[in-house]
Amino acid sequence: MRLIPYEKKYLNIINDIYGHTIVNKFTNNGIYFFYSILAIFKSNLYMYVNNSNEVIGLGCIIRKLNLKSFKRETWISGINICPAYRRQGHATKMMLMMINECRIKNYNNLQLYVERNNISACRLYERLGFYYDTVNKKANYYKMVKTI
């Protein structure tokens, strides 16, 4: 298994992975949301692939400027594993690879949002050393952070 940057030839597979999840969450506008995210963040989109170059999972590493503190922030976002490969440790392996990619690029402070009802994802991030920073009860998510 390895982590590779986004390649256009995988667009249909990526659409299948993200599109299914996003369409379920965002109804009819979901697929448009997916394409806008891809257009904005495609240079930061990573694919977790097996030895046959089959895409197993996806995730983004996003660098942005915090307009309040004027500091650069690193966000891990859009973590998704193909349904057929879930509950097999792939999310852990992919996240470790993404954290290592951040380490190589000297992105020291990582942040992510996780839905409060996604208990397995919360536990995964806890095991990887993320801790709870804030809770947004209106949006129903946790903000988790990690320093590497």
C-alpha positions as CSV (number, residue, x, y, z in Angstrom):
1,M,0.0,0.0,0.0
2,R,1.2,3.5,-0.7
3,L,0.0,7.1,-0.8
4,I,0.1,8.9,-4.1
5,P,-1.0,12.4,-5.2
6,Y,-4.2,12.8,-7.2
7,E,-4.1,11.8,-10.8
8,K,-6.9,12.7,-13.3
9,K,-7.1,9.1,-14.6
10,Y,-8.6,8.1,-11.3
11,L,-11.5,10.6,-11.4
12,N,-14.3,8.1,-11.9
13,I,-13.0,6.0,-9.0
14,I,-12.7,9.0,-6.8
15,N,-16.2,10.0,-7.8
16,D,-17.5,6.6,-6.8
17,I,-15.8,6.8,-3.4
18,Y,-16.5,10.4,-2.5
19,G,-19.6,10.9,-4.5
20,H,-21.5,8.1,-2.7
21,T,-20.7,9.6,0.7
22,I,-21.2,13.2,-0.3
23,V,-24.5,12.6,-2.2
24,N,-25.8,10.8,0.9
25,K,-24.8,13.7,3.1
26,F,-25.7,16.6,0.9
27,T,-28.5,15.2,-1.2
28,N,-28.8,16.4,-4.8
29,N,-26.2,19.0,-4.6
30,G,-23.6,16.6,-3.2
31,I,-22.0,15.7,-6.5
32,Y,-21.5,19.4,-7.3
33,F,-20.0,19.9,-3.9
34,F,-17.6,17.0,-4.6
35,Y,-16.4,18.6,-7.9
36,S,-15.9,22.0,-6.3
37,I,-13.8,20.4,-3.6
38,L,-11.8,18.5,-6.2
39,A,-11.3,21.7,-8.2
40,I,-10.1,23.6,-5.2
41,F,-7.9,21.0,-3.4
42,K,-6.9,18.6,-6.2
43,S,-3.2,19.4,-5.6
44,N,-3.6,18.3,-2.0
45,L,-5.7,15.2,-2.6
46,Y,-4.0,11.9,-1.9
47,M,-5.0,8.4,-3.0
48,Y,-4.2,5.4,-0.9
49,V,-3.6,2.6,-3.4
50,N,-2.7,-1.1,-3.4
51,N,0.1,-2.7,-5.4
52,S,-2.3,-3.0,-8.4
53,N,-2.9,0.8,-8.3
54,E,-6.5,0.2,-7.1
55,V,-7.7,3.2,-5.1
56,I,-8.6,2.0,-1.6
57,G,-9.0,5.4,0.1
58,L,-8.7,9.2,-0.3
59,G,-7.8,12.1,1.9
60,C,-6.7,15.8,1.6
61,I,-3.9,17.7,3.3
62,I,-4.9,21.3,3.2
63,R,-2.7,24.3,4.1
64,K,-4.5,27.5,4.7
65,L,-3.9,30.9,6.4
66,N,-5.8,31.6,9.6
67,L,-7.1,35.1,9.0
68,K,-7.3,35.8,12.8
69,S,-3.8,34.6,13.8
70,F,-2.1,35.0,10.4
71,K,-0.5,31.6,11.0
72,R,-0.6,28.7,8.5
73,E,-2.8,25.8,9.5
74,T,-2.7,22.2,8.3
75,W,-6.0,20.3,8.0
76,I,-6.5,16.7,7.2
77,S,-9.9,16.3,5.5
78,G,-12.1,14.1,3.4
79,I,-10.7,10.8,4.8
80,N,-12.7,8.0,3.2
81,I,-12.0,4.3,2.6
82,C,-13.9,2.3,-0.1
83,P,-16.7,0.4,1.7
84,A,-15.3,-3.0,0.6
85,Y,-12.0,-2.2,2.4
86,R,-13.4,-0.8,5.7
87,R,-12.7,-2.4,9.1
88,Q,-9.4,-3.9,7.8
89,G,-6.9,-1.3,9.2
90,H,-6.6,0.7,6.0
91,A,-7.8,4.0,7.6
92,T,-5.0,3.7,10.2
93,K,-2.4,2.9,7.6
94,M,-3.5,5.7,5.3
95,M,-3.6,8.2,8.2
96,L,-0.1,7.2,9.3
97,M,1.1,7.8,5.8
98,M,-0.7,11.2,5.6
99,I,0.9,12.2,9.0
100,N,4.3,11.2,7.7
101,E,3.7,13.3,4.5
102,C,2.9,16.3,6.8
103,R,6.1,15.5,8.8
104,I,8.2,15.5,5.6
105,K,6.8,18.9,4.6
106,N,7.3,20.3,8.1
107,Y,3.6,20.8,8.7
108,N,3.8,20.4,12.5
109,N,0.4,21.2,13.8
110,L,-2.4,19.1,12.3
111,Q,-6.1,19.6,12.7
112,L,-9.2,17.8,11.6
113,Y,-13.0,17.8,12.1
114,V,-14.8,14.6,12.9
115,E,-18.5,14.0,13.3
116,R,-19.4,13.4,16.9
117,N,-21.5,10.3,16.1
118,N,-18.6,8.7,14.1
119,I,-17.3,6.8,17.1
120,S,-14.9,4.6,15.1
121,A,-13.3,7.6,13.5
122,C,-13.0,9.4,16.8
123,R,-11.2,6.3,18.3
124,L,-8.9,6.1,15.3
125,Y,-7.8,9.7,15.7
126,E,-7.4,9.2,19.4
127,R,-5.1,6.2,18.8
128,L,-3.1,8.2,16.4
129,G,-2.4,10.9,19.1
130,F,-5.1,13.5,18.2
131,Y,-6.8,15.1,21.1
132,Y,-10.1,17.0,21.4
133,D,-9.7,20.7,21.0
134,T,-13.3,22.1,20.7
135,V,-16.8,20.8,20.3
136,N,-19.3,22.6,18.0
137,K,-22.6,21.4,19.2
138,K,-24.6,23.2,16.5
139,A,-22.6,21.5,13.7
140,N,-22.3,18.3,15.7
141,Y,-18.6,17.8,15.2
142,Y,-15.3,17.7,17.2
143,K,-12.2,19.6,16.3
144,M,-9.1,17.4,17.0
145,V,-5.5,18.4,16.9
146,K,-2.1,16.8,16.9
147,T,1.5,18.2,17.0
148,I,4.1,16.1,15.2
